[in-house]
Amino acid sequence: MARLAVVTGGAGFIGSHLVDRLIQEDWSVVVIDNLSTGSKKNVNPAAKFLKIDIRKPAAAKLIRKLKPQAVFHLAAQASVPVSVKDPIGDAETNLHATLHLLDAAADAKVKRFIFAGTGGALSSEKTRLPTDEEHASEPTSPYAIAKVASERYGAFYRLSRGLPFVSLRFANVYGPRQNPHGEAGVVAIFSKRMLKGESVKVNGTGKQTRDYIYVGDVVDAMMAAQEVQKAEGPYHVGNGVEVSVNDLFKRIAKLTGYKKKPLKGPADIGAPFRSSLDSSKIRKELDWAATTTLEEGLWLTVDWFRRGGNPTR
Ligand SMILES: NC(=O)c1ccc[n+]([C@@H]2O[C@H](COP(=O)([O-])OP(=O)(O)OC[C@H]3O[C@@H](n4cnc5c(N)ncnc54)[C@H](O)[C@@H]3O)[C@@H](O)[C@H]2O)c1
C-alpha cells in the first residue's frame, strides 16, 4: 500500500515541488492549503487537494483522522516584511497553527514531521559566514522568531511525546513557480521584469549577498530528512556561497537578453547585509548535497517565466 503524506502549503512554491516528488516516488499525497499565496494550478493532479486553513481546527482534525506516515509542514505566512507589519497575524499562522499540527501529529503517531524553517533569516556577517547551526543569530523579525519557536516546540514534542520531528532551515530558495514575496523573491522579480523589458530596481549598493539554493535541492533535503531515521536537525540547507544582488542582476540580464541599466532603490533596512549557510551537518548526517549550479537553476527559472509560468510536470 502506498505511504500517505500530508503536505501543508502544497499549493505554494516549494510545497508543490515536494508534492511532485512524493507522487513520483509513489506516495499518496493530501495537500492542505488555503490558497492565500499558493495556487491550485501548482498542485499535482494526482494529489488530493483540500482547501483548509491551518488556523482552523479542521487541519489538526484531518491529521488525527488520516494518521499519515509523514507530515511536511510548509504552510506559512512566508514574508518577513508582512510579519513586521503584523506580528500577531504572523504568529497565528506560523506559531499557533504549527503547534496545533504538532499536537495532532503526536496523537496520530506520525512517523515523520518535517518542518520548513528559515536559515536565511538567521544568518549574518555579525556571527559567522557561512553560518552553521551553532552560530545562527538570534531571530529578530517576527517571522524568524515564530520559525525558531516552532522548532523548539517541535523538539519539545520529540522529547515529551516521541514525535519524530525534523527541522530544515532553508537559505533563499528560488526556482520555477516561485513567489515574488518569499525570501528569494528577487530572482522572480528580476526574471519577470527583465523578460518584459521593464525597469529593474537594485536596492542600496547591490553588494548585499544571499545564499541562493535551487528548489529541487531543497526537495532532496526534505526527502532525505524523511528517509533517515536518526534525522533530527535543525539542518541548514544552502550552498554556502554568497551571491550579490549585482551579480544576480548580471546573470539574469544575460539569460533574458536585458540591456537596460538598473535603477537605484532604497537600501533594505533591518535585513542583514551578507548571509550564507554552512550545510556540513546535513551533508554528513543525511548524505545530502546540492547538485544544481546557480547557472543551471537560474536558466530553469527564467525558462519557466519565459514559457508563461505554467506548471512544469
Ligand atoms: N522561499 C524561501 O526562500 C524560503 C526560505 C526559508 C523558509 N521558507 C519556508 O518554506 C515554506 C514554503 O515557502 P514558499 O516559498 O513555498 O512560500 P509560498 O507562499 O509559495 O507557500 C506557502 C503556502 O502556504 C499556504 N498558506 C499560507 N497560510 C496558510 C494557512 N493559514 N493555511 C493553509 N495554507 C496556508 C499558501 O497559500 C502557500 O501555498 C514556508 O514555510 C516558508 O516560510 C521559504
The ligand as an SDF file (V2000), in Angstrom:
LIG
                    3D

 44 48  0  0  0  0  0  0  0  0999 V2000
   11.1830   30.6020   -0.3010 N   0  0  0  0  0  0  0  0  0  0  0  0
   12.1980   30.6870    0.5410 C   0  0  0  0  0  0  0  0  0  0  0  0
   13.2670   31.2180    0.1950 O   0  0  0  0  0  0  0  0  0  0  0  0
   12.0900   30.1070    1.9400 C   0  0  0  0  0  0  0  0  0  0  0  0
   13.2060   30.1780    2.7880 C   0  0  0  0  0  0  0  0  0  0  0  0
   13.1190   29.6570    4.0770 C   0  0  0  0  0  0  0  0  0  0  0  0
   11.9350   29.0630    4.5090 C   0  0  0  0  0  0  0  0  0  0  0  0
   10.8740   29.0110    3.6640 N   0  0  0  0  0  0  0  0  0  0  0  0
    9.6480   28.3700    4.1820 C   0  0  0  0  0  0  0  0  0  0  0  0
    9.2390   27.3680    3.2720 O   0  0  0  0  0  0  0  0  0  0  0  0
    7.8100   27.2500    3.2870 C   0  0  0  0  0  0  0  0  0  0  0  0
    7.2490   27.3870    1.8770 C   0  0  0  0  0  0  0  0  0  0  0  0
    7.5740   28.6870    1.3800 O   0  0  0  0  0  0  0  0  0  0  0  0
    7.3240   29.1300   -0.1230 P   0  0  0  0  0  0  0  0  0  0  0  0
    8.4600   29.9880   -0.5320 O   0  0  0  0  0  0  0  0  0  0  0  0
    6.9540   27.9420   -0.9180 O   0  0  0  0  0  0  0  0  0  0  0  0
    6.0840   30.1120    0.0800 O   0  0  0  0  0  0  0  0  0  0  0  0
    4.6200   30.0830   -0.5750 P   0  0  0  0  0  0  0  0  0  0  0  0
    3.9570   31.3420   -0.0980 O   0  0  0  0  0  0  0  0  0  0  0  0
    4.7010   29.8330   -2.0350 O   0  0  0  0  0  0  0  0  0  0  0  0
    3.9640   28.8090    0.1250 O   0  0  0  0  0  0  0  0  0  0  0  0
    3.2630   28.8530    1.3310 C   0  0  0  0  0  0  0  0  0  0  0  0
    1.9370   28.1440    1.1080 C   0  0  0  0  0  0  0  0  0  0  0  0
    1.2260   28.1220    2.3550 O   0  0  0  0  0  0  0  0  0  0  0  0
   -0.1230   28.4600    2.1020 C   0  0  0  0  0  0  0  0  0  0  0  0
   -0.6730   29.0480    3.3340 N   0  0  0  0  0  0  0  0  0  0  0  0
   -0.3210   30.2290    3.8980 C   0  0  0  0  0  0  0  0  0  0  0  0
   -1.0390   30.4280    5.0140 N   0  0  0  0  0  0  0  0  0  0  0  0
   -1.8450   29.3490    5.1510 C   0  0  0  0  0  0  0  0  0  0  0  0
   -2.8350   28.9820    6.0940 C   0  0  0  0  0  0  0  0  0  0  0  0
   -3.1510   29.7680    7.1440 N   0  0  0  0  0  0  0  0  0  0  0  0
   -3.4910   27.7940    5.9380 N   0  0  0  0  0  0  0  0  0  0  0  0
   -3.1940   26.9860    4.8770 C   0  0  0  0  0  0  0  0  0  0  0  0
   -2.2690   27.2940    3.9480 N   0  0  0  0  0  0  0  0  0  0  0  0
   -1.6160   28.4620    4.0870 C   0  0  0  0  0  0  0  0  0  0  0  0
   -0.0900   29.4420    0.9470 C   0  0  0  0  0  0  0  0  0  0  0  0
   -1.3050   29.5410    0.2350 O   0  0  0  0  0  0  0  0  0  0  0  0
    1.0370   28.8530    0.1000 C   0  0  0  0  0  0  0  0  0  0  0  0
    0.5370   27.9100   -0.8340 O   0  0  0  0  0  0  0  0  0  0  0  0
    7.3100   28.3270    4.2430 C   0  0  0  0  0  0  0  0  0  0  0  0
    7.1180   27.7280    5.5000 O   0  0  0  0  0  0  0  0  0  0  0  0
    8.4550   29.3170    4.2830 C   0  0  0  0  0  0  0  0  0  0  0  0
    8.4680   30.0570    5.4880 O   0  0  0  0  0  0  0  0  0  0  0  0
   10.9100   29.5240    2.4050 C   0  0  0  0  0  0  0  0  0  0  0  0
  1  2  1  0
  2  3  2  0
  2  4  1  0
  4  5  1  0
  4 44  2  0
  5  6  2  0
  6  7  1  0
  7  8  2  0
  8  9  1  0
  8 44  1  0
  9 10  1  0
  9 42  1  0
 10 11  1  0
 11 12  1  0
 11 40  1  0
 12 13  1  0
 13 14  1  0
 14 15  2  0
 14 16  1  0
 14 17  1  0
 17 18  1  0
 18 19  2  0
 18 20  1  0
 18 21  1  0
 21 22  1  0
 22 23  1  0
 23 24  1  0
 23 38  1  0
 24 25  1  0
 25 26  1  0
 25 36  1  0
 26 27  1  0
 26 35  1  0
 27 28  2  0
 28 29  1  0
 29 30  1  0
 29 35  2  0
 30 31  1  0
 30 32  2  0
 32 33  1  0
 33 34  2  0
 34 35  1  0
 36 37  1  0
 36 38  1  0
 38 39  1  0
 40 41  1  0
 40 42  1  0
 42 43  1  0
M  CHG  2   8   1  16  -1
M  END
$$$$
